[in-house]
Amino acid sequence: MWWTGLSELPPNEAQALHALGLGFMASRTLHVAIELRLFTHLAPGLHTLPQMAQTLQLTERAAGRLLYACAALGLVRAT
């Protein structure tokens, strides 16, 4: 995982700062998904991107970015 060893790095290491930034982005992605009730909407079964965009009241581009970010974190699976 990308955060492994963060505590052993000196605080001025660019890698440590990068890991902190990635942690924030992952946390924020999860927060937005929960705020929009993404997982509740996905629970009944498979959905297309246009369906999810409409359900979440987002543009397809924004919904796609959220869904692919969640997939990259292992929160959902894109097929």
QUICOR-V488684 format. One record per run of one state. SS is the DSSP state (2 for helix, 1 for strand, 0 for the rest). FROM is the first residue (numbers start at 1). TO is the last residue. If there is no record, write none. Layout:
ss from to
SS FROM TO
SS FROM TO
This chain:
ss from to
0 1 5
2 6 8
0 9 13
2 14 35
0 36 37
2 38 43
0 44 48
2 49 56
0 57 59
2 60 72
0 73 79
